[in-house]
């Protein structure tokens, strides 16, 4: 019986706390808890790979650009070695082709036709890949919308939405690059068709400069393509070096050497030496906007008051830090409000303060 009464009291207290929180949100300019948050950087790999080296530990101070970790690039390095050998072979082919043309005459019409057909096949494949990735991006955006609704209903965590948004941004860049790639392939097809037309119209001997250039151009194109492929591989090797975006202190390390780092998923958190932020947590229905005037009141015996101004109100609803829950076991949700650090006052990192909003700000 005593246990049931205790449960009833707890439920009543939770309901009362929720009612107070909602009532404060309806007031439009409600008081809110806040804390001083340091400048934070979440470091992630640009692509998925195994961590060959992790060079930082919690508490370590690093400089901007300092190497934090390195992905295993052994497979990429083998591809580069093979690609360089292939490039050397391709570069030798134009000279051999000139010798063949000088002795045996210029290429047949079939070789020009093959270039046209090859470019057409590449163009068809590229368009199919573009359509598939665009469809996948649309499905991913629908999933992000669904996850956001679940976050608002408290049925899932906000970091799931962040992970999907990282994937969506990466896929958006990939889809956005397709038109230029398709146009480049189409340009090669048009050039191949023009060379075929020219050969049919002029049909000169192998010593003719135009015929020779037309025969050599596909080889030069393949050299250029292989050179670009090697450039991309070398860029991926360089991107495998994960460096500090700013100087600061390592506060979280979520991996170790040998683990697989997933692209876009942070595994190192760095607190920078840049300016800190004052972040307040208000009810999601509170009516606030940039420019709203407020007062930050320290939780010290003197209760010093420091004037401040709202700089930005977050769009997403997030779970507020547990230290500000009305009940220790009852999570609460709200919006983050970023305010200017008060001038003339010294606030410590992590310090909790109370914010009184004096106006609702502009629209």
C-alpha positions in Angstrom: 0.0 0.0 0.0 2.8 2.4 1.0 4.5 1.6 -2.4 1.4 2.4 -4.3 1.0 5.7 -2.4 4.6 6.6 -3.2 4.1 5.9 -6.9 1.0 8.1 -6.9 2.9 10.9 -5.3 5.7 10.6 -7.8 3.2 10.6 -10.7 1.5 13.7 -9.3 4.8 15.5 -8.8 5.8 14.7 -12.4 2.5 16.0 -13.8 2.8 19.1 -11.7 6.4 19.7 -12.9 5.3 19.2 -16.6 2.4 21.6 -16.0 4.8 24.2 -14.6 7.2 23.8 -17.5 4.4 24.1 -20.1 3.0 27.1 -18.3 6.3 28.9 -18.4 6.5 28.1 -22.1 3.1 29.7 -22.7 4.2 32.9 -21.0 6.3 33.7 -24.1 9.2 35.2 -22.2 9.9 32.6 -19.4 12.8 32.3 -17.0 15.2 29.4 -18.0 18.2 27.6 -16.7 21.4 28.1 -18.7 25.1 27.2 -18.6 28.4 28.3 -20.0 29.4 26.0 -22.9 32.9 25.9 -24.4 33.5 26.0 -28.1 33.1 22.4 -29.2 34.4 20.5 -32.2 33.3 17.0 -33.1 35.9 15.3 -35.2 35.0 12.5 -37.6 36.5 10.7 -40.6 35.6 11.8 -44.1 35.1 8.2 -45.1 34.7 4.9 -43.3 37.9 3.1 -42.5 40.0 1.3 -39.9 42.0 3.5 -37.5 45.6 2.6 -38.1 46.7 5.2 -35.5 45.1 7.2 -32.7 47.5 9.8 -31.2 45.4 11.6 -28.6 44.0 10.9 -25.1 41.5 12.7 -22.9 43.0 15.8 -21.4 45.7 16.3 -24.1 46.1 19.8 -25.5 46.6 20.0 -29.3 47.5 22.7 -31.8 45.4 23.5 -34.8 46.3 21.2 -37.7 48.0 18.7 -35.4 47.5 15.0 -36.4 44.9 13.3 -34.2 44.4 10.0 -36.0 45.1 8.3 -39.3 43.0 5.7 -41.2 44.6 2.6 -42.7 45.5 3.5 -46.3 47.3 0.3 -47.3 44.5 -0.6 -49.9 44.6 3.0 -51.4 48.4 2.9 -51.6 48.2 -0.4 -53.5 45.6 1.1 -55.9 47.9 4.1 -56.4 50.9 1.9 -57.3 48.8 0.0 -59.8 47.3 3.2 -61.2 50.8 4.7 -61.7 51.9 1.6 -63.6 48.8 1.8 -65.8 49.4 5.5 -66.4 53.0 4.8 -67.6 51.5 2.2 -70.0 48.9 4.7 -71.3 51.5 7.4 -71.8 53.6 5.0 -74.0 50.6 4.2 -76.2 50.5 7.4 -78.3 54.1 7.0 -79.4 53.4 3.4 -80.4 50.2 4.5 -82.2 52.1 7.1 -84.2 54.5 4.4 -85.4 51.7 2.1 -86.4 49.9 4.9 -88.3 53.1 5.8 -90.1 53.6 2.3 -91.3 50.1 0.9 -91.6 48.0 3.9 -92.3 45.4 5.6 -90.1 42.8 3.9 -88.0 39.8 2.3 -89.5 36.3 3.7 -89.2 35.5 1.0 -86.7 38.0 2.4 -84.2 36.3 5.8 -84.3 32.9 4.1 -84.0 34.1 2.1 -81.0 35.0 5.4 -79.2 31.5 6.7 -79.8 29.9 3.5 -78.5 32.1 3.5 -75.5 31.2 7.1 -74.6 27.5 6.3 -75.1 27.7 3.3 -72.8 29.4 5.4 -70.1 26.8 8.1 -70.5 23.9 5.6 -70.0 25.6 4.1 -67.0 26.2 7.5 -65.4 22.6 8.6 -65.9 21.3 5.4 -64.3 23.6 5.9 -61.3 22.4 9.5 -61.0 18.8 8.5 -61.0 19.4 5.8 -58.4 21.3 8.1 -56.0 18.7 10.8 -56.4 16.0 8.3 -55.4 18.1 7.2 -52.4 18.5 10.8 -51.3 14.8 11.4 -51.5 14.1 8.4 -49.4 16.7 9.5 -46.9 15.1 12.9 -46.6 11.8 11.3 -45.9 13.4 9.2 -43.2 14.9 12.4 -41.7 11.4 14.0 -41.6 10.0 10.9 -39.9 12.8 10.8 -37.3 12.3 14.5 -36.6 8.7 13.8 -35.8 9.8 10.9 -33.5 12.2 13.3 -31.7 9.4 15.8 -31.2 7.3 13.0 -29.7 10.2 11.9 -27.5 10.3 8.5 -29.1 13.9 8.6 -30.4 17.2 10.5 -29.8 18.2 13.6 -31.6 21.6 12.2 -32.5 19.9 9.7 -34.9 18.6 12.7 -36.9 22.1 14.3 -36.9 23.6 11.1 -38.3 21.0 10.9 -41.0 21.6 14.6 -41.8 25.4 14.0 -42.2 24.6 11.2 -44.7 22.1 13.4 -46.5 24.6 16.2 -46.9 27.3 13.8 -48.2 24.8 12.3 -50.6 23.5 15.7 -51.7 27.0 16.7 -52.7 27.4 13.4 -54.6 24.1 13.9 -56.5 25.0 17.6 -57.2 28.2 16.5 -58.8 26.5 14.2 -61.3 25.4 16.9 -63.9 29.0 18.0 -64.4 30.2 14.5 -64.7 27.5 13.5 -67.1 28.2 16.7 -69.2 31.9 15.7 -69.3 31.0 12.2 -70.6 28.5 13.7 -73.1 31.2 16.1 -74.3 33.6 13.2 -74.9 30.8 11.5 -76.9 30.2 14.6 -79.0 33.9 14.9 -79.6 34.1 11.2 -80.7 31.2 11.7 -83.0 32.9 14.8 -84.5 36.1 12.9 -85.1 34.2 10.1 -86.8 32.4 12.6 -89.0 35.6 14.3 -89.9 37.3 11.0 -90.8 34.5 10.0 -93.0 34.5 13.4 -94.7 38.2 13.9 -95.3 39.6 10.3 -95.3 43.2 11.3 -95.6 46.4 9.3 -95.3 48.0 8.5 -92.0 50.5 11.4 -92.4 47.7 13.9 -92.3 47.8 15.9 -89.0 44.1 15.9 -88.5 43.7 12.2 -88.9 46.6 11.5 -86.6 45.3 13.8 -83.9 41.9 12.3 -84.2 43.4 8.8 -83.7 45.5 9.9 -80.7 42.9 11.9 -78.9 41.1 8.9 -77.3 44.5 7.8 -75.9 45.1 11.3 -74.5 41.7 11.2 -72.9 42.5 8.0 -71.2 45.7 9.4 -69.9 43.8 12.4 -68.5 41.2 10.1 -66.9 43.9 8.0 -65.3 45.7 11.1 -64.0 42.5 12.3 -62.5 41.8 9.0 -60.9 45.3 9.0 -59.3 44.6 12.6 -58.0 41.4 11.4 -56.3 43.2 8.5 -54.7 46.0 10.7 -53.4 43.4 13.1 -52.0 41.7 10.2 -50.2 45.1 9.3 -48.7 45.5 12.8 -47.5 42.0 12.9 -46.1 42.9 9.8 -44.0 45.0 12.1 -41.9 42.5 13.5 -39.3 43.8 16.7 -37.8 42.6 19.1 -35.1 40.3 21.8 -36.6 41.4 24.3 -33.8 43.7 24.4 -30.9 42.2 23.1 -27.7 41.8 20.2 -25.2 40.6 16.7 -26.0 37.6 16.0 -23.8 36.2 12.8 -25.3 37.8 9.8 -27.2 35.3 7.2 -28.4 37.6 4.9 -30.3 41.0 3.2 -30.2 43.5 2.0 -32.7 42.1 -0.8 -34.8 38.5 0.3 -34.5 36.4 1.1 -37.6 35.6 4.8 -37.8 32.3 5.5 -39.6 32.2 8.4 -42.0 30.6 11.4 -40.4 30.3 9.8 -36.9 32.5 11.8 -34.4 35.0 9.8 -32.3 36.9 12.7 -30.8 35.5 15.8 -29.1 37.7 18.9 -28.8 37.0 21.9 -26.7 38.6 24.9 -28.4 40.2 27.9 -26.9 37.8 30.3 -28.8 35.0 32.2 -27.2 32.5 30.3 -25.0 28.7 30.5 -25.3 25.9 31.1 -22.9 23.2 28.5 -23.7 19.7 28.7 -22.1 17.1 25.9 -22.3 13.5 27.1 -22.8 10.2 25.3 -23.4 9.7 24.4 -27.1 6.6 26.7 -27.2 8.4 29.8 -25.8 8.1 32.8 -28.2 11.7 34.2 -28.5 13.8 35.5 -31.3 17.2 37.1 -32.0 17.5 40.4 -30.3 15.5 39.6 -27.2 16.9 41.3 -24.1 17.7 39.2 -21.0 19.5 39.1 -17.7 21.8 36.3 -16.6 21.7 35.8 -12.8 24.5 33.8 -11.2 23.8 31.2 -8.7 26.1 32.7 -6.1 25.3 34.2 -2.7 25.4 37.7 -4.3 23.1 36.7 -7.2 25.0 39.0 -9.6 22.9 40.1 -12.6 24.6 40.5 -16.0 22.7 41.9 -19.0 22.7 39.8 -22.2 21.0 39.5 -25.6 19.6 36.5 -27.6 21.7 35.8 -30.7 20.0 32.7 -32.0 17.1 30.3 -31.2 17.7 26.7 -32.3 15.1 25.2 -34.7 15.3 21.7 -33.3 13.8 20.5 -30.0 16.5 18.6 -27.9 16.7 16.9 -24.6 18.0 19.5 -22.1 21.0 18.5 -19.8 20.0 16.3 -16.9 21.3 18.8 -14.3 18.3 21.0 -15.2 15.5 18.4 -15.1 12.8 19.2 -12.6 12.9 15.5 -11.5 16.1 13.4 -11.7 14.4 10.5 -13.5 12.1 12.5 -15.8 13.8 13.7 -19.0 12.7 17.1 -20.3 12.9 18.6 -23.8 13.2 22.2 -25.0 14.9 24.5 -27.4 18.5 25.9 -27.0 18.8 29.7 -26.9 22.2 31.1 -27.6 23.0 34.4 -25.9 25.9 36.8 -25.9 28.4 36.3 -23.1 27.7 39.2 -20.6 30.4 41.9 -20.7 32.1 42.8 -17.4 31.5 39.5 -15.7 33.6 36.4 -15.4 31.6 33.2 -15.9 33.3 29.8 -15.6 33.0 27.0 -18.2 30.2 24.8 -17.2 28.8 27.3 -14.6 25.0 27.2 -14.3 23.0 30.5 -14.3 19.4 31.6 -14.5 18.2 33.7 -17.4 15.3 36.2 -17.2 14.0 37.1 -20.6 12.8 40.8 -20.6 11.5 40.9 -24.2 10.6 38.5 -27.0 12.9 40.0 -29.6 12.2 40.9 -33.2 10.6 38.7 -35.9 
